Amino acid sequence: MPNPLKVTAPLRALAWFGHVFGMAAVVLALWLRWEIGDALVGFPFLTFFPMVVLTAFLGGIVPGALCAVFSGLTAWYFFVPPPGSFALEWPNGYLAIGVYAVLVTLNLCLIHAMFRALERLQAARVQADRQLERQRTMFAELQHRVANNMQFVSALLGLQKRRVAADPASAPAALDEAVERLRIMARVHRRLYDPAAATLGFGQHLQAICTDLLDATGARHVACHVDAPPTDLPVETLITLSLITTEAVTNSLKHAWPEGERGTIRIAIERPGPGRVALCVSDDGRGPPDGFDPAGGDSLGLRIIRSLAQQLGGELSVAAEGGTTTRVVFAA
């Protein structure tokens, strides 16, 4: 059965309806009371009281209160002894006015309470619907993310397999590298999906990744600086950028400087043009070797970066700019 309060809500939303209905209700109540005549001498407000309740129910509390005032004055003037004036007889006149005022006030308060309860119920319903939709979206995203992660793990193991096939003696090292990359990917996911991380910027997340890698490799002579303004990129894109950053920073730590030499790694998120985003990871090390071709490079880290850049539909470039700069540009 439909909720009467909800069904009549569109009428209450019309600012003019309640006032017009209330005035019409006063006139109708007056006519009915005249038609009844002396049969209800002791009940001067009998026809007016239901009209007040109906006006408040259909038009709102303010129109209902105005209808109550005009109804009370009309009934007082025409039907409360002595009729035709605003004089009152003691005690019946005062008692009639007092009972009418109390009943009208109580009913208006009850109707107001029902309206507020309906508003709270509707707000709770909207919030529950939003929460349900959010959970559905998160579940769909989780499924998609798990599928992508399984694909990433499969591709990673495939790359390691080819490396081991070419050099069987490298199998233990290849497995160690695969395990470490999976651990890093797990840390990236925990950070980005942690509810507490919602208040942190993506730049702080990248800084934490760089710090973890410096600590893991013991490269205390290398400094890491991040320049990443606030971004509204999807979480899936941020995860891919985090993994690209991880591989690029790892490559710098492995190849940029002789052991023990001081150096600096810079990570930046830029907007090179409308609808374009660029991730740049640069170091001030020795730079790539002469004739280096990023499209044909066979290092595992570079192949992983190429694969991740393709996931973004982006363009990868590796250049010697006072060191090595790895840059991925994609549409967003």
Secondary structure, 3 states (H helix, E strand, C coil): CCCHHHHCHHHHHCHHHHHHHHHHHHHHHHHHHHHHHHHHCCCCCCCHHHHHHHHHHHHCHHHHHHHHHHHHHHHHHHHCCCCCCCCCCCCHHHHHHHHHHHHHHHHHHHHHHHHHHHHHHHHHHHHHHHHHHHHHHHHHHHHHHHHHHHHHHHHHHHHHHHHHHHCHHHHHHHHHHHHHHHHHHHHHHHHHHCHHHHHCCHHHHHHHHHHHHHHHHCCCCEEEEEECCCCCCCHHHHHHHHHHHHHHHHHHHHHCCCCCCCEEEEEEEEEEECCEEEEEEEECCCCCCCCCCCCCCCCHHHHHHHHHHHHCCCEEEEECCCCEEEEEEEEC
